[in-house]
Amino acid sequence: MEVKNANVLITGANRGIGKATAKRLAEDGANLFLSVRKYDQALVDEMKKAGASSVQILETDLSSREGVQSLVDRVLPLKIDI
């Protein structure tokens, strides 16, 4: 599947599997929408350096129903491909 310039949403993107997935997709030139609890400029810089076409951080706490709904409300207007 071609992901160059595709809009990709990743939750938990600041560590573990989420971060590894984000980096791999960045290497393929994806536009990354990264859901993390706190804004992390170092993460943005790392993904851009890896080759992401763009990186947008979505500060979100997914530990509550309200947090999940907040993320849904923010991404619905976006054209998310993956």
N, C-alpha and C positions, 0 to 999 in steps of 0.2 A: 504494500500500500504506500502510495506517495504521500508524504506529510509536508513536503516543502510548501511553505505559506499556508498550511492548514491551521485552523484555529483549534487549539487543544487545551482542554481544561484538566488540570491535575490537582487533586486534593492531597494534603499532606506532603507538599512538594519541597519542604525544607529539610527532609531527612529520609533515610531508609529507601524503600522501594519507590516512593513518590519522587524523591530527589534523583535517584538513578534513572527513572523513566523520563523525568523532565530533561535531564542532561542528554540522554540518548536522542530524544526528539529534537532538542536544541541543535545537536550535531547534524540533524537532517534538515534544519532550517525552518522548523515550525514556529508559528506564532503561539507563544505560551501564555496561558491564563493560569496563574499559580495561586491556589488557595492555601494560605498559611495563617497561623494565629497572629503573628506580628510581622510587620513590614521588615524586610531584610535586604538592604541594598547590596550586600555581598552576594546574596543569591542571584539577584538581578544581574550583577556584573559577571558572575560565573556563567550564567546561562547565555548572556550576550557573547562572552568570550568563546563559548562552545559553539556558537553559530546560530543562535535563535534569531529569527527575523525580527521578532519583537517579544517583549516580556511585560506582562501586566500582573501586578500583585493584587490579589483580592484578600484583604484581611478578614478572616472568618473564624469563628469559634464553632466548630461543628459538634460540640458536646451537648448542645441543646436543640430542641425543635425550632426555637426562634432563630438560632444561628443558621441552621440548615435552610429555613425559609428565606432568610436574608440573602444567602448565597443564590438560591433559586431565583429570587426576585432580581438580583443583579445580572445573572447570566442569561435569563430568558430573552432580553432584547438583543443579545449578542448572537452572532452567527457562529456557534460552536460546531465544529465538524467531528471532533472526537472527544 
